[in-house]
């Protein structure tokens, strides 16, 4: 609503679309982490199964 008042309805639509995309990405990353990772440090994620999954996730973060 703030964006709509200041910049118009087009910006509001763009903002909502970006927010939905990032929410979906965050949810999918959570599911992947929950499935593949056992221990999560502040710096490093310990992988159970595949090293390539870890590399892909590190690129996405």
Backbone as a printed PyTorch tensor [residue, N CA C, xyz], in Angstrom:
tensor([[[  0.8250,  -1.1860,   0.0000],
         [  0.0000,   0.0000,   0.0000],
         [  0.8700,   1.2500,   0.0000]],

        [[  1.9410,   1.2390,   0.7720],
         [  2.8600,   2.3800,   0.8070],
         [  3.4130,   2.6800,  -0.5760]],

        [[  3.8230,   1.6090,  -1.2870],
         [  4.3670,   1.7950,  -2.6350],
         [  3.3200,   2.3750,  -3.5700]],

        [[  2.0870,   1.9260,  -3.4140],
         [  1.0200,   2.3980,  -4.2880],
         [  0.7770,   3.8850,  -4.0750]],

        [[  0.8160,   4.3530,  -2.8440],
         [  0.5940,   5.7740,  -2.5640],
         [  1.7200,   6.6210,  -3.1300]],

        [[  2.9500,   6.1370,  -3.0280],
         [  4.1030,   6.9410,  -3.4310],
         [  4.4310,   6.8260,  -4.9160]],

        [[  4.2970,   5.6270,  -5.4660],
         [  4.8240,   5.3890,  -6.8110],
         [  3.7840,   4.9280,  -7.8240]],

        [[  2.6030,   4.5720,  -7.3860],
         [  1.5790,   4.1170,  -8.3140],
         [  1.3720,   2.6190,  -8.2530]],

        [[  0.2680,   2.1560,  -8.8370],
         [ -0.0840,   0.7290,  -8.7380],
         [  0.8790,  -0.2050,  -9.4590]],

        [[  1.5830,   0.2800, -10.4900],
         [  2.5120,  -0.5950, -11.2180],
         [  3.6360,  -1.0660, -10.3160]],

        [[  4.1630,  -0.1600,  -9.5100],
         [  5.2520,  -0.5100,  -8.5930],
         [  4.7590,  -1.5170,  -7.5570]],

        [[  3.5320,  -1.3470,  -7.0990],
         [  2.9700,  -2.2800,  -6.1200],
         [  2.9240,  -3.6960,  -6.6880]],

        [[  2.5240,  -3.8350,  -7.9380],
         [  2.4530,  -5.1520,  -8.5810],
         [  3.8450,  -5.7560,  -8.7020]],

        [[  4.8150,  -4.9520,  -9.1010],
         [  6.1980,  -5.4320,  -9.2220],
         [  6.7260,  -5.8720,  -7.8600]],

        [[  6.4890,  -5.0640,  -6.8400],
         [  6.9450,  -5.3860,  -5.4880],
         [  6.3350,  -6.7050,  -5.0090]],

        [[  5.0240,  -6.8770,  -5.2020],
         [  4.3560,  -8.1010,  -4.7630],
         [  4.8840,  -9.3240,  -5.5070]],

        [[  5.1530,  -9.1740,  -6.7940],
         [  5.6940, -10.2830,  -7.5800],
         [  7.0700, -10.6820,  -7.0620]],

        [[  7.9200,  -9.7050,  -6.8170],
         [  9.2660,  -9.9810,  -6.2840],
         [  9.1630, -10.6460,  -4.9170]],

        [[  8.2660, -10.1560,  -4.0720],
         [  8.0930, -10.7280,  -2.7350],
         [  7.6500, -12.1900,  -2.8220]],

        [[  6.7280, -12.5050,  -3.7240],
         [  6.2560, -13.8820,  -3.8800],
         [  7.3630, -14.7980,  -4.3830]],

        [[  8.1570, -14.3120,  -5.3340],
         [  9.2590, -15.1190,  -5.8710],
         [ 10.2590, -15.4440,  -4.7690]],

        [[ 10.6490, -14.4270,  -3.9760],
         [ 11.6220, -14.6710,  -2.9160],
         [ 11.0480, -15.5490,  -1.8090]],

        [[  9.7530, -15.4180,  -1.5220],
         [  9.1260, -16.2960,  -0.5290],
         [  9.1670, -17.7430,  -0.9930]],

        [[  8.8830, -17.9660,  -2.2710],
         [  8.9180, -19.3180,  -2.8300],
         [ 10.3290, -19.8830,  -2.7950]],

        [[ 11.3180, -19.0700,  -3.1720],
         [ 12.7110, -19.5260,  -3.1320],
         [ 13.1240, -19.8860,  -1.7170]],

        [[ 12.7570, -19.0460,  -0.7510],
         [ 13.1070, -19.2990,   0.6400],
         [ 12.4860, -20.6090,   1.1150]],

        [[ 11.2220, -20.8400,   0.7640],
         [ 10.5470, -22.0720,   1.1620],
         [ 11.2130, -23.2860,   0.5370]],

        [[ 11.5440, -23.2040,  -0.7430],
         [ 12.1930, -24.3240,  -1.4230],
         [ 13.5720, -24.5950,  -0.8450]],

        [[ 14.3310, -23.5470,  -0.5350],
         [ 15.6430, -23.7440,   0.0880],
         [ 15.4990, -24.4000,   1.4560]],

        [[ 14.4770, -23.9980,   2.2040],
         [ 14.2450, -24.6070,   3.5070],
         [ 13.9610, -26.0990,   3.3530]],

        [[ 13.1220, -26.4590,   2.3730],
         [ 12.7970, -27.8710,   2.1490],
         [ 14.0420, -28.6580,   1.7700]],

        [[ 14.8740, -28.0790,   0.8970],
         [ 16.0990, -28.7680,   0.4800],
         [ 17.0350, -28.9350,   1.6680]],

        [[ 17.2110, -27.8830,   2.4570],
         [ 18.0840, -27.9860,   3.6340],
         [ 17.5520, -29.0220,   4.6060]],

        [[ 16.2580, -28.9850,   4.8370],
         [ 15.6550, -29.9130,   5.7930],
         [ 15.8600, -31.3560,   5.3440]],

        [[ 15.8430, -31.5740,   4.0400],
         [ 15.9910, -32.9370,   3.5250],
         [ 17.4410, -33.4000,   3.5090]],

        [[ 18.3730, -32.5200,   3.1620],
         [ 19.7400, -32.9550,   2.9020],
         [ 20.7370, -32.6400,   4.0170]],

        [[ 20.3990, -31.7530,   4.9280],
         [ 21.3900, -31.3290,   5.9090],
         [ 21.0290, -31.7910,   7.3070]],

        [[ 22.0560, -32.2010,   8.0400],
         [ 21.8620, -32.6390,   9.4140],
         [ 22.2610, -31.5380,  10.3820]],

        [[ 23.4150, -30.9520,  10.1910],
         [ 23.9500, -29.9500,  11.1010],
         [ 24.0960, -28.6410,  10.3520]],

        [[ 23.6820, -27.5600,  10.9780],
         [ 23.8660, -26.2530,  10.3530],
         [ 24.6050, -25.3510,  11.3350]],

        [[ 25.8600, -25.0530,  11.0050],
         [ 26.6430, -24.1060,  11.7890],
         [ 26.2890, -22.7050,  11.3470]],

        [[ 26.9370, -21.7190,  11.9830],
         [ 26.7320, -20.3480,  11.5270],
         [ 27.4190, -20.1260,  10.1930]],

        [[ 28.4900, -20.8310,   9.9400],
         [ 29.2670, -20.6210,   8.7200],
         [ 29.0950, -21.7340,   7.6940]],

        [[ 28.8800, -22.9480,   8.1480],
         [ 28.9800, -24.0890,   7.2350],
         [ 27.7940, -25.0290,   7.4160]],

        [[ 27.3600, -25.6060,   6.3100],
         [ 26.2950, -26.5990,   6.3460],
         [ 26.9060, -27.9760,   6.0990]],

        [[ 26.5650, -28.9390,   6.9300],
         [ 27.1080, -30.2840,   6.7790],
         [ 26.1130, -31.1370,   5.9960]],

        [[ 26.5840, -31.7140,   4.9380],
         [ 25.7210, -32.4230,   4.0030],
         [ 25.6880, -33.9130,   4.3020]],

        [[ 24.5070, -34.5100,   4.1690],
         [ 24.3860, -35.9580,   4.3360],
         [ 24.7080, -36.6720,   3.0330]],

        [[ 24.1100, -36.2060,   1.9200],
         [ 24.1490, -37.0130,   0.7130],
         [ 25.1120, -36.5020,  -0.3480]],

        [[ 24.7650, -35.4590,  -1.0470],
         [ 25.4540, -35.1110,  -2.2840],
         [ 26.2360, -33.8080,  -2.1510]],

        [[ 27.5010, -33.8290,  -2.5330],
         [ 28.3590, -32.6460,  -2.4750],
         [ 27.8840, -31.5900,  -3.4610]],

        [[ 27.3590, -32.0050,  -4.6060],
         [ 26.9160, -31.0390,  -5.6240],
         [ 25.7250, -30.2340,  -5.1470]],

        [[ 24.8660, -30.8310,  -4.3370],
         [ 23.7280, -30.0870,  -3.7840],
         [ 24.2390, -28.9590,  -2.9030]],

        [[ 25.2580, -29.2380,  -2.1080],
         [ 25.8420, -28.2140,  -1.2470],
         [ 26.4090, -27.0740,  -2.0840]],

        [[ 27.1100, -27.3960,  -3.1560],
         [ 27.6930, -26.3590,  -4.0070],
         [ 26.6140, -25.4890,  -4.6330]],

        [[ 25.5280, -26.1090,  -5.0870],
         [ 24.4260, -25.3480,  -5.6870],
         [ 23.7880, -24.4310,  -4.6520]],

        [[ 23.5500, -24.9400,  -3.4470],
         [ 22.9350, -24.1250,  -2.4040],
         [ 23.8210, -22.9590,  -2.0020]],

        [[ 25.1210, -23.1890,  -1.9310],
         [ 26.0260, -22.1010,  -1.5740],
         [ 25.9950, -20.9980,  -2.6320]],

        [[ 25.8240, -21.3660,  -3.9000],
         [ 25.7290, -20.3650,  -4.9640],
         [ 24.4400, -19.5690,  -4.8600]],

        [[ 23.3660, -20.1960,  -4.3850],
         [ 22.0750, -19.5240,  -4.2910],
         [ 21.9920, -18.5680,  -3.1160]],

        [[ 22.8480, -18.7570,  -2.1020],
         [ 22.7500, -17.9260,  -0.8950],
         [ 23.5040, -16.6380,  -1.0270]]])
